[in-house]
């Protein structure tokens, strides 16, 4: 029998199966990343103080787990001090140091290492919490895991840096190892900054914003970021050999543009890492290049049709000016502890603000047109 075309009208229909989307606690993840960011910022500050107070070689062993426990009694302190007394730094430079003086530098290095361990714990707790609850946004599992891997690498790199000052006749860590250690810290901070800015938006919002991308500003920002990163590495070299406490004049260097002793070391390449004159000159020169590029980028950003983008580059330019000023005062005051530390933290702020400006160029906010 033929079926009437209206026969199934009113019958119960099977509803389509809709796959429930994954709940992503973007705010909680942002807070987790923000905590790690602040801890890393403190890590850089304490690392700078450790270097400026010559405390970095006070602990002569790398014990990732048991090293978290400090000396608890007189016997423990005597044992630690005996180990330090066998180091080149004590023998060649600090042979008159007392146990009480040793405790002063020990606590700086111990605190620096302890904070590194705490960062690892905070990362692990957050990562596995969100992973097991299946709350990590699509595409971010590998990125967040990568932060942990880089953190572990940073710890190993830190020991590699310290070990360079425990053998031979060196009384400081190798400057290029310190620069690599500092550079990796900035890479981790940069990645966290980008992830925090990105994760606030959904995939659809990011795709929509990308269509408004200002390619010229983004490319220019990328160039500036690489220049700033190079400047950070040069700053690490300056800190590694205390070059900031040489040539306390500006804009000249002891009456010269390029100090005459800049290439006095043998072999020739060692001047770029070990000669205070050339190392400070290169840091100054890269600072001038970064400043000119930063101001040019700000000028270019004034043509952006998006107010938030223009504002981001204004903030970056203001910080660029402040950082250059801090650098000049650091030189003039022989890298005085408080000024030098402020200059170091200023580099972090400038680096982060430049990444933020680049993000605004890459994913501009939707411009709201005011109605008159």
N, C-alpha and C positions, 0 to 999 in steps of 0.2 A: 504494500500500500504506500502511495506517495505521501511525503510529509508536508504539512502545511508550513509555509514560511514563517507563520506566527506561532508555531507549535511550542517553541522553547522560551517564548517570552514569559517572564515572570519566574522562570526556574532559577534556582540558586546558582550563582556563578562562582567559579573558583578564583579567588583573589590572587593577583600576581605576587610572587615571593620577592620581598624587598630585603636586600642584605643590609643589616644594621651597620651603620658607619662606626668606625673606631672612635671612642671618646679620647680626645687629646687634651690633657690638662696643661694648656699652654702657659698659663700664669705660674703654675707650680714648677714647670720645667725652667721657665725664665728665672724664677727665684733661685732654683738650684744652681743654674749657670752663673747667676749673679753672685752667689756666695763664693763659688770657686774663683770668680773674677776678683772679688775683693781680697780673698786670701792670697791670690797670686800677686796682687798689688802690694800687699804687706810683705810677701816673700821678696819681691824686688827691693823694697825699702830696707828690709833687714839685711838682705844681701849687700846692698850698697853700704850700709853701716858696718857690716862685717869687713868689707874691703877697706873702708876708710879708717877703721880702727885696727887694721892689721890683725884680725882675729881668725881669718880663714884657715890657717894651718894649725890651729890649736888642737884639733882632733885628728890624730894621725891614722885612724883606721876607719873602714867603711863597714858598719854593721847595720844593715837596713832594718832589722827587727830589734835585736837586743840593744842596739845603740840608742834607742829611745829612752833608756833608763840612764839617768845621769849618775855621777858619783854620789853615794849616799853616806859615806863616812870618811874618816881621815885616811884609812888604808886605800880606799878607792881613789881619792884625790891624789895621794902620793903615787899610785900606779899610773894614773893619767899624766901626771907631771913628769914622771920618769920617761914615759914614751915621748913626750914633747921635747924633753931635754936631749934626746938623740937626733932630733931633726936639725937640718942645716940652718933654719931660721933661728933656733935658740943658740946653736953653737957660734954662728957668725954674727948675729945681730942682737939677740936678747939674752946673752949669757948671764947678765946681772939680774934677770927677772926673778922675783920671789914667787912663792906658791900663791899668795894672795893676788898678785898681779896676773898670774896665769888664770886664776878663776875668772877674772874680769873678761879676758878675751875668750875663754872657754864657753861662757854662757851665751855670747853672741852667736858663735858657730853652732852650738847645740840647739839654740832656739831656731836658727835658720833651718837646720835639718829636721827638727821636730815639726815645724810648720809644713815642710814638704811632705812629711808622712801624713799629716792631718788632711792635706789637700787630697792625697791619694785615697784616704778613707772616705771623705765626703764625696769624691767622684764615684767610688765603687758603690756606696750606699744608694746614691741617687740613680746611677745607671741601672743597677740590677733591680731596683724597686720599680722603675718605669718599664724596664724590659719584661719582667715577670708578669706585670699587670697589663702588658701589651698596650702601653700608652705612649710609646715613642712614635712621633709622627713619621709617616712614610718617607723613606730616604734619609732619615737621621740616625738610624741605629749604627751604621758604619762611622758616621761623623762623630758621634758621642764616644764610641769605642776608640776611635782615633785619638781623641783627647786624652784618654787614659794611657794609651800606648806612648804618646808624646810625653806625658807626665813621667812615666817610667824611664823613658830615654833621658829626660832631663835630670833625673836623679843620678843615673849612670854617668852622664856627661859632667855633672857636678863633681863626682868623685874623681873622674879622669882629670878634671881641672885641678883639684886639690892635690892629687898625687904628683903633679908636675913640680910642686914646690917641696916635696919630701925627699928628693934625691939630689945628688950632685951638690952644686954650690949655689943653688937658687934659694933665695929667701922670700920669694913671692911666687904666686902661681904664674904659669905661662900666659902671657897677655892674650894670645890668639885663642887659647882655650876658654878664657874668661869671656871673650867677645862672643864665641860660639854659644856658651852657656846663656849669656844675656840675650842673644839673638833668638834662641829657641823659646825663651820665656815670652818674648814679644810676639813670636809666631802663635803661640798658644793663646795669648791674650787677644790677638787679632781674630783668630778663629772663633773664640767665644763671643766676641763683639758681633761678628757677622751672624752667628747663629741666633743670638738674642734678638737682633734686629729682624731677622728673617722669620723666626718662629712665631712672632706676634701676629703674622698674617697667615691666612689659610692659603692652600695651593692655588685656589681660584683667584684670590686677591693678589697674590704674587704674579700670576700670569697676566692679570688685567693691568697691574702696575708696570709690568715689563713692556707692555705695548707703548707706554709713554716714555720709555727710556731715552735719556739724553746721552747719546754715544760719545760725543766729544768730551763732555765733562767727565764721564766715566773713565775714558781712556787717559785723559790728563791726570785724573786722580790716581790712577794706577801707577803712572810714572812717578808721581810725587811720593806715593807709598814706598816704592822701591828705593827712592833717594833717601827717605826718612829711615828706612831699614838699614841702609848702608851707613847712615850717620849714627845709628844706634850701635852698630858693630864697631865703628871707629871710636865711639864713646867708650866701649868696652876695652879697647886697646889703651885709651887714655887712662882709664881707671887701673888697668892692669900694671902699668909701669909708673903710676903717679905723675903722668905727664901734665896733668892739670895744675900741678904746683910749680911748674916751670914757666918762665916768660910771663910774669904778671903785668903785662902792658897790652893796651889795645888802642887803635887798630893795628899797630906795629907789633913785632915780636922782638923786644930788646933793641929797638931802633932799626930793625930790618923787616922787609916783607916776608922773605923766606930766610930763616936763620942760616948762617954760613956753615954751621956744623951739621946741617940736616942729613948729609950723606957721608958722615965721618966713620961709620961702622963698617966692618968687614965680616962677612960678605955683604955686597951691596943691598941685597933683598932684605937683610935683617933690619935695615934702617926703618922700613915700613912697619915693623912690629916692636922694635926695641929702642929706637932713638927718640927720646922725648921731644926733641925739636921738630922732627918730621911728623911724628904721630899727632902732636898738637896742631901743627900747621894743616895737616890733612883734615882734621876734625873741624877746624875753623872754616876751611875752604868749602867743605861739604855743607856746613851750616849756611854759608852765604848762598850756595846754589839752591838749597832747600828753601831758603827765604824768598829768593827771586821767583822760583817756580810757584811757591805758595801764593804770593801776591798776584802773580799772573793768572793763576787758577781762580782766585777770588774775583779778579776783574772780569774774567770770562763768565763766571757764574752769574754775574749781574744781569745777563741777558736771559736767564732761565725764566720761563713763564710761571713757574711754581714758587710760591712764596716760601714754603718750607725748605725747598732746596736752596734758595738764595740764603736763607737764614742759617742753614747748616754750614755753608761755606764762609759766611761772615764770622761765625763762632770759631771755625778752624783758623781763619786769618788772624783773629785777635790772639788766639793761643800761640800761633806761630810767632807773632811779634813779642809776646811775653816770654816765650822760650829762648829766643835769640837774646833778649835782654838779660835773662837769667844766666845764659852762657857767658856773656860778657862779664857780669858780676862774679861768676865763679872763677874766671881767670884772674880778674883784678884782686880778688881776695884769697888767692892761693888755695882754691878748692876748700874753703872753710866748710866744716862738716854740715851745718844746717843749709847753707846755700847750695852746696854740691848735691845734697840729697834732694832738695827742692827741684833742682835742675834735672835730676834723674827722673823724678816722678812727673815733671813737666813733659818729659819725652813720652811717657806713657799716655798722658792726657792728649797730647798733640797727635800721637799715632792713632788713638781711638777716635778722636774727633774727625780725623781725615778719613778713616774707614766709614764713619757715620755719614760724612758728606758724600762719599762715593756711593754708599747705599742709596741715599736720596736721589743721586743722579741715575742709578741703575733701576730703582723702583720708586719713581716719584709719587708723591701723594696725589690724590685726585684733587684738582684745583676747583674750588667752589667759587662760582661767579656771583659776586655781590649784586643784589638788585637795588637799583636806585628808586 
